Structures are given as structure tokens and as C-alpha cells.
Amino acid sequence: MTRMSHGHRSTGWRVALLAAAAWLLPAGASAAGTDKTPLRQVTCSFTGMVDELRAALKSGSPAYRKYVKERLKVAARAMPADELLAVIQQERDADTLEALGAALAGKASFSEDATLLQPLLARAAGDADPGLRAAAVRGLRGTGSVDAMAKNGGVVTYEQLIRDSAPEVRQAVVENLVHESAKVYFGHDRTVSETAVNTALAAKDPEVAAKLLSEVSMEQVGHGTVEQLRQQLRSDNASLRGAAATALGGVPGAESASVRDSLVELYRTDKDPAVRKAALQGIVRLGMGGALSTLESLRGVAPAMDPEIDAWRTALGMNLQEWELLLREKERLRK
């Protein structure tokens, strides 16, 4: 096979940039032009796209900002990696770094070369500016970032990043994991779910840990992770106990019997109403219609919580088969 020259490579990716621009023409743009505004030839370069990106992020409309970011992501698949990596290593604007990071993450995923992410991971872990660290983390959102971190040797992990001193970095970690679980793998990836649990347990902030535990799917986790969650039912922090109870409601069916017993015990002994509410939710989610007898056995344990039990019993009587519909109906009944 004849090796492609640098000139041909340069021409090839510039053609790709032009193709990306054409494919992502804003709504209302015409390929044929109009009598008043004829099409004219323009030079499309990576530097120009970055300049346009920076300007759009500063003053463009939401639709235009989305357009320039998506155009860059499409073009990045074909452009030489060295130009994109060089810009990412030097960029000092947080919004621009996030968009460039997303383009790099998309390129790494498309090319199946996770090592491309090393400069972005380095900035996420080591940049002196917390806003830029957070932007680098956000750049990974929407990709298989947990797997990519592992393929880079686990030098930078979410368990490490969740201990960052800056709240915006910790928030970016939580949002990435919640999004990756729900939108990338639709709750079906065991590694992402277990990483979320390990990250929550590594967090120094109980509220951050609670958000991770309560919002990431646990339907594929293994027995060891279930035991880690069960231990959090004895936490000194009520938010963490409640989040663990919520998470345990979504564990695999093989764990349901022993987990239900733990949640029943939590309901009977814990004095915090929010924790008791979470325990009831976990019990219902584990058993659905089969939870009715357990709910009845808990009436009177905490009389102030009996209306919550009654709302669950009424909602279960509607024979709704999907958990989200059941939860929504129960919440409606409690308004």
C-alpha cells in the first residue's frame, strides 16, 4: 500500500472539515443559496473553527453554540490528532476547553484509541485552575469514560477526582457518572454502576455521595457492591442512609430477599422520616405487587409515616408494570 503524503493527509482532513460544515448547516441555510446571497468559496481550517467556536460560546445563541460544537465533533474524527491535542493542552477558557474535550472524546471513541484522552485526563487531575479541571471532566460526558480511564491504566479515575478540593470538579464527576449510566448504557453496565458506588464511597462530601448512590442504576451490580451499599445503611449521615436505601431498591433480583430484610429493619429502627421514606420506596421497588404484605406489616411502626404506606398501597393497586409510572403515581397521591 502506498503511504499517504502529508499534503494528501492535510487535504483529506480539510475536505472532512468542509463536509462537516455542509452536513451541519444551520436550519434555514440553503445548499443552493438565494438570489440575494450567493454562495462563495471559503477556507475551512481547524484554527478557524476554534476561533468560531470561541466566539459562539461567548455571544452566540444556544442553537448556534450547539451547531459549532457538533460541527467540531464531526470534523475532529478525521483531522490529525496532534493539532487538537496541542490546542487542548494550551486552552485557558473553560467553555472552549469543555467543547474541545468533547470533540477529543468523540474522536477517541470513534477511533477506538483511548490513549488520545491522556492530555484531557491530565488537565482534569492536575490543572491549577479548578474551573479548567471541571471543564476537562465535563468534556468526557456522553462517552464511555469509565472504560477509557481503565484503558489509560487507571492513572486518573473518578474515585480520585471526586476528592478534588473544588466543588465544581466534584459536581462534574457526579454528572458524568449519572449521565453515563443513564444515557450511554441505559443502566445496563455493571462497571459504570460499581464505579459510581466506589466513587461515592471515596467522596468526602456525604451529599455528593448520596446523589451518586440515589441516581445511578444498580440493576447489574454484583454481590460485593450490594454489601457495600448495605453497610451505608448504618452511616451517621441521614442523607447517605437514605440514598443507600434508594439504591438498594434497584439491585438484582437474586439479592432482593436479604436486601428487603435490611430495609425493613432500617424502617423499624431509623428515626429520620426521609430515611424511612427511602426504605419504603426500596421495599416497594424490590417487590412491586409482592410488597403489599410487607407494607401492611409496617403500619403503626411510625404512625406519621402511615399515609406514605397507604399511598404506596393505593398506587400498587393500579397494577402499573413500570417502576417510573408507579413512582410518579405514588408521588401524585402524596401531593
Secondary structure, DSSP 8 states (H G I E B T S, - for coil): -----HHHHHHHHHHHHHHHHHHT--TT--SS--SSS--------HHHHHHHHHHHHHH--HHHHHHHHHHHHHHHTTS-HHHHHHHHHH---HHHHHHHHHHHHHHHHHHT-GGGGHHHHHHHHH-S-HHHHHHHHHTTTTS-HHHHHHHTTTSS-HHHHTT-S-HHHHHHHHHHHHHIIIIISTT--HHHHHHHHHHHHH-S-HHHHHHHHHHS--TT--HHHHHHHHHGGG-S-HHHHHHHHHHHTTS-GGGHHHHHHHHHHHHHH---HHHHHHHHHHHHHHHGGGGHHHHHHHTTTSGGGHHHHHHHHHHHTTT--SHHHHHHHHHHHT-
